[in-house]
């Protein structure tokens, strides 16, 4: 499973939540620097070294990751309960 984030141009992108290392809100910048966030953008850093700038707020991303992990745990619990003993 992956989570859906929205790029600055509005395009949805699926991101492997297990690869998210940090999520930072860059709201204090006065102007955009090449390759970095402009005012009010969220930067998601991945363990691969890649970064992406998205519209989603950090709290919303956290909630999506928590929901993703909850779904995985629920599926593991369901399979464990269904396994023959």
C-alpha positions, 0 to 999 in steps of 0.5 A: 500500500502507498499513500496519495500526496498532491504535487504543487501542480495538483497531480496526485502521486503515490508514495511508499509511506515506509520510505518517508524520512522527514516531513517539513513545512517551509512557510517562512521562506520569502522566495523559492530557491531552485529545487527547494520549497517556496513559501508555504510548501511541504517538503517530504524527504525520502530514505532514497535521498529524493525530495518532493514538494507537495501541497499536503500539510504535515499533519495530513501526511502524518494521518495518512501514514498512520492510517496506512500502518493501521491497515497493515496491522489490521490485515496482519491480525486478520491473517493471524486469526484465520491461520490454522492452529 
